[in-house]
């Protein structure tokens, strides 16, 4: 018999909500980043500036894709919680 006393935080946002918050933060941050880059585009016209913002945008995009896959294609959601509760129960008894 597994106890139900191991509750998480009283308000645990659903994974979909957290993903969409992450998506909105990404979009806003990339808009600000690329607007700042194009406001100072005069050095870029001469070709002596490394495009560091492309690496930042691409890396964060890959993290966003991983978050999307974890949110919408994770088939092992319930088993992880079940085994964790079983571990906590066995640890106490």
C-alpha positions in Angstrom: 0.0 0.0 0.0 1.5 3.3 -1.1 0.8 6.5 0.9 -0.7 9.5 -0.8 0.9 11.9 1.8 3.8 13.0 -0.4 2.1 15.9 -2.1 4.0 18.3 -4.3 3.8 22.0 -4.1 0.1 23.1 -3.5 0.0 24.6 -7.0 2.0 22.7 -9.6 1.6 24.2 -13.0 0.8 21.7 -15.8 3.7 20.9 -18.1 1.9 22.5 -21.1 1.6 25.8 -19.3 5.3 25.8 -18.4 6.2 25.0 -22.0 4.1 27.9 -23.3 5.6 30.3 -20.8 9.1 29.1 -21.9 8.0 29.7 -25.6 6.8 33.3 -24.8 10.0 34.1 -22.9 12.0 32.8 -25.8 10.1 34.8 -28.4 10.3 38.1 -26.4 14.0 37.6 -25.5 14.9 36.9 -29.2 13.0 39.9 -30.4 14.9 42.1 -28.0 18.2 40.5 -28.8 17.8 40.8 -32.6 16.4 44.3 -32.3 19.5 45.4 -30.4 21.7 43.7 -33.0 20.0 45.4 -35.9 20.0 48.7 -34.2 23.8 48.5 -34.2 24.2 47.0 -37.7 26.7 49.5 -39.0 29.7 47.4 -37.8 28.0 44.3 -39.3 27.9 46.0 -42.7 31.7 46.1 -42.7 31.9 42.4 -41.8 34.1 42.7 -38.6 31.6 41.5 -36.1 31.2 37.8 -35.1 27.5 36.7 -35.1 27.3 35.5 -31.5 23.6 36.0 -31.3 23.1 33.3 -33.8 24.7 30.8 -31.5 22.7 32.0 -28.5 19.4 31.8 -30.5 20.2 28.4 -31.9 21.2 26.8 -28.6 18.1 28.2 -26.8 15.9 26.9 -29.7 17.3 23.4 -29.3 16.5 23.6 -25.6 13.0 24.7 -26.5 12.6 21.8 -28.9 13.8 19.4 -26.1 11.3 21.0 -23.7 8.5 20.5 -26.4 9.4 16.8 -26.8 9.5 16.3 -23.1 6.1 17.9 -22.6 4.1 16.4 -25.5 5.8 13.1 -26.2 6.8 11.8 -22.7 5.0 8.5 -22.2 6.5 7.7 -18.8 5.0 10.5 -16.8 2.9 8.4 -14.4 5.4 5.7 -13.7 8.1 8.2 -12.6 5.8 9.5 -9.9 4.7 6.0 -8.9 8.2 4.7 -8.5 9.3 7.8 -6.6 6.4 7.4 -4.1 7.3 3.8 -3.7 10.9 4.7 -3.0 9.8 7.3 -0.4 7.5 4.8 1.2 10.1 2.1 1.4 12.6 4.5 2.8 10.4 5.2 5.8 9.4 1.6 6.5 
